[in-house]
């Protein structure tokens, strides 16, 4: 199959996957979110807008310079990954996304990639922006050493990861704590990496 045909088939399959996903599992509305989820959605929304307006083009330009070295193509599909509150924010921000911009959960995108692989990011880039209370052991250990929690408090991280090609990934985790009904930022860019 010629390269352009393969790429078009991949993007068409992704668009169909996203449409099926949201037909079966519609994105929640703002009214269904808890106060904490609303806060998380707003934070994710601000982060995505900042990434989209400030960082997307410089990163894509850098990717373009390295295009031949990485064996990737220009004008990749933009894959924005998040969870419930983040999807609500993305649905608000991108009321009518461009044909090559897609937003869905990480699990849904992983499911799509099982049948339509693009391991080298030849046709797509990913921006993941989501909150989770599940800290990796190393991050948890660093958090406990620097920011001990009181009883009934809980750590959360706000992930931001941009994957543009193999060995071309940038990410950070902002450390938060949940105290009662309030999310408190403990440290911005608490844990970062570049490959």
C-alpha positions, 0 to 999 in steps of 0.5 A: 500500500503506498505511504499516503494511502496507508496514512490516510487509512490510519487516520480514517480508522482513528476517526472511526474509532473515536466516533464509536468510542463516543457513541458508546461512552459519551463525554460527560457534561460539566454538570456531572463533575464533582468540584475536584473534577471540575478543578482538574478539568479547568487545570487541564484545559489551561495546560492544553491551551498553553501547550497548543498556543506556545509549545506545539509549533516549536516542538513540531518544527523541531520534529520536522528538522529531525524528520528524515533521521527519525523516518517520520512524516510532516503534518502529524495527527495531533492526539490529545489524551486525558481522562474524564475531567480532561475530556470535558475540557477538551470537548469545550476547547475543541468544539470543532477540531481539525480533521487531524486532531483527536482527543480520547483516553490513553486506554482507548488510544492504546486499544486503537494502536493494537490494531493500527500500530504506529510505534515510530510516531510516523503519522502522529504525535501525542500530548497526554495531560491528566491527573492521577492519584497513582504515583510511580514508586520513585515519584512517591518516594521523592514526594514522601521525603519532601512533602509528608502528608497529614492523615487523610491527605493524598498525593496526586500528580498532574502528568504532561507528556509530549511524545513526538517520535522514538527517543523524542519525549518530554514530560513532567509531573506536577505534585499536588495533594488532596486535602479534604475537598481542596487540591493544593499544588505542592511543586510544579514540575516536581519530576521531569524527563527528556529523551 
